Amino acid sequence: MRQWLRLPEAERRAGDGLNATLVAALENRRIGRGARGEDNLLAAPLAAALGLERVVSMDDHTADSPDADPKAAGEAIAKAWDNPSVAKIRQIDEQLHARIGDAEGVMEMYRTMNDRGRARRMFDGDFGAALEEPSPRQYGRGYVSYWETRNLRMAANIRESATPTLDKVRLSSSRRGGLGGSPPHLPGQGAAARGIGAGH
């Protein structure tokens, strides 16, 4: 998509190996029809505008696996989510969404989403509640384990993309150390993308 967006508009047409079907698919992604994600709507246009050569995927679904009993798992998690913290979040979000049409309303949403109290309430209502979910098959713990694995793999993707390279040889250190700056461990922190310029 990034390569497509870097073409002059007059050159975004069938030819040179692209047929009409492929062109239509690319254009549908460009204008937000079909699959909608941060890669199409934000990362690729930004990378094209900045002249970056790559867009590196950060989200990771390799931990995805079906539950043995999806209905029971869904019911258990939904029951865990029926708690005062989630109710309060929904109440606050309704008020924020009602003001999303003006600049101050947008800024208030950003401030609220990044407030420490919001993170605490999110944990209590989601992961915290799931860890205490009492089903015999421990569906809540499975849910938390999935998100923990997914978030750690996203952190690894971010770390790898930021590692300097020299003539295609990746330099690494075997010294022990933590990942300073891993993303917040909260659901809803979905896909993100980072454009990497040539030579990095």
Residue pairs with C-beta under 8 A, 6 or more apart in sequence:
1 26
1 29
1 30
1 39
1 40
1 44
1 55
2 44
2 47
2 48
2 52
2 54
2 55
4 12
4 26
4 30
5 30
5 44
5 45
5 48
6 48
6 51
12 23
12 26
12 27
13 23
14 20
14 22
14 23
25 34
28 34
29 35
29 40
30 40
32 40
32 41
37 191
38 190
38 191
38 192
38 193
39 55
39 57
39 191
39 193
42 193
43 55
43 192
43 193
43 194
43 195
44 55
44 193
46 195
47 54
47 55
47 193
47 195
50 195
51 197
52 195
52 196
52 197
53 196
53 197
53 198
54 195
54 196
54 197
55 193
55 194
55 195
55 196
56 157
56 161
56 193
56 194
56 195
56 196
57 157
57 191
57 193
58 154
58 157
58 158
58 161
58 191
58 192
58 193
58 194
59 150
59 154
59 190
59 191
59 192
60 150
60 153
60 154
60 157
61 150
62 153
63 146
63 149
63 150
63 153
64 146
65 146
67 73
67 139
67 142
68 137
69 137
72 135
72 137
72 139
73 137
73 139
73 142
73 143
76 133
76 135
76 139
76 140
77 130
77 133
77 139
77 140
77 143
79 133
80 129
80 130
80 132
80 133
80 140
81 125
81 126
81 129
83 124
83 125
83 129
84 125
85 121
85 122
85 124
85 125
85 128
85 129
86 125
86 126
86 129
88 121
88 125
89 118
89 121
89 122
89 125
92 112
96 105
96 108
96 109
96 112
98 105
99 105
99 108
99 109
100 106
100 109
112 118
119 184
119 186
122 186
122 187
123 186
126 186
126 187
127 144
127 147
127 185
127 187
129 140
130 140
130 141
130 143
130 144
131 140
131 141
131 144
132 140
133 139
133 140
133 141
147 185
147 187
148 185
151 182
151 183
151 185
151 189
152 182
154 183
154 189
154 192
155 179
155 182
155 183
158 182
158 183
158 192
158 194
159 179
161 194
161 196
162 194
163 170
163 171
163 172
164 171
164 200
165 171
165 200
183 189
183 192
